């Protein structure tokens, strides 16, 4: 959420963005509270049957060269890596 934008708009007399941000945060907190009520005595939820063995992950690729280019520490990519 862009709270600075929302607060600036609120000060200018347009409360819609601010109200949307606050209500979104409230719904998120309500959802977390409901999850906490289903937690066991250690504070964790049991995995749902359809989610057992699954994990959520995020992959970020950082690239700097085309595949036919070389980096400073490799003289000949094709010879060094058999590509």
C-alpha positions as CSV (number, residue, x, y, z in Angstrom):
1,X,0.0,0.0,0.0
2,X,1.2,3.5,-0.7
3,X,0.2,5.1,2.6
4,X,1.9,8.4,1.7
5,X,-0.3,8.7,-1.4
6,X,-3.4,7.8,0.6
7,X,-2.7,10.3,3.4
8,X,-1.9,13.1,0.9
9,X,-5.2,12.4,-0.9
10,X,-7.0,12.4,2.4
11,X,-5.5,15.8,3.3
12,X,-6.7,17.1,-0.1
13,X,-10.3,16.0,0.7
14,X,-10.3,12.6,-1.1
15,X,-10.6,9.9,1.6
16,X,-11.3,7.0,-0.8
17,X,-7.7,5.6,-1.1
18,X,-7.2,6.0,2.6
19,X,-10.4,4.2,3.5
20,X,-9.6,1.4,1.0
21,X,-6.1,0.9,2.6
22,X,-7.5,0.9,6.1
23,X,-10.2,-1.5,5.3
24,X,-7.8,-3.8,3.5
25,X,-5.5,-3.8,6.5
26,X,-8.5,-4.5,8.8
27,X,-9.6,-7.5,6.7
28,X,-6.0,-8.8,6.7
29,X,-5.8,-8.5,10.5
30,X,-9.3,-10.2,10.8
31,X,-8.0,-13.1,8.7
32,X,-4.9,-13.5,10.8
33,X,-7.0,-13.4,14.0
34,X,-9.3,-16.1,12.6
35,X,-6.2,-18.2,11.7
36,X,-4.8,-17.8,15.2
37,X,-8.1,-19.2,16.6
38,X,-7.6,-22.5,14.6
39,X,-4.0,-22.9,15.7
40,X,-2.9,-25.7,18.1
41,X,-1.3,-25.1,21.5
42,X,2.1,-24.5,19.9
43,X,0.6,-21.7,17.7
44,X,0.8,-23.5,14.4
45,X,-2.0,-24.7,12.0
46,X,-2.0,-28.2,10.7
47,X,-1.4,-28.5,7.0
48,X,-4.6,-28.9,4.9
49,X,-4.8,-32.3,3.2
50,X,-4.4,-30.8,-0.3
51,X,-1.3,-28.8,0.7
52,X,0.8,-31.5,2.3
53,X,4.2,-31.6,0.7
54,X,3.8,-28.3,-1.1
55,X,5.9,-25.2,-0.4
56,X,5.5,-21.6,-1.6
57,X,8.6,-20.1,-3.1
58,X,9.7,-17.1,-5.1
59,X,12.4,-17.1,-7.7
60,X,14.3,-14.0,-8.8
61,X,16.6,-14.1,-11.7
62,X,19.4,-11.5,-11.8
63,X,21.1,-11.5,-15.2
64,X,23.8,-9.3,-16.7
65,X,25.0,-11.0,-19.9
66,X,23.5,-12.7,-22.8
67,X,24.3,-16.4,-23.1
68,X,26.9,-15.7,-25.8
69,X,28.7,-13.1,-23.8
70,X,31.3,-13.8,-21.1
71,X,31.9,-12.3,-17.7
72,X,35.3,-10.8,-16.7
73,X,36.6,-14.0,-15.1
74,X,35.8,-16.4,-18.0
75,X,37.8,-16.2,-21.2
76,X,35.8,-18.5,-23.4
77,X,32.4,-19.7,-22.2
78,X,32.0,-22.3,-24.9
79,X,35.3,-23.9,-24.1
80,X,35.2,-23.6,-20.3
81,X,31.6,-24.9,-19.9
82,X,31.2,-27.1,-23.0
83,X,28.1,-25.1,-24.3
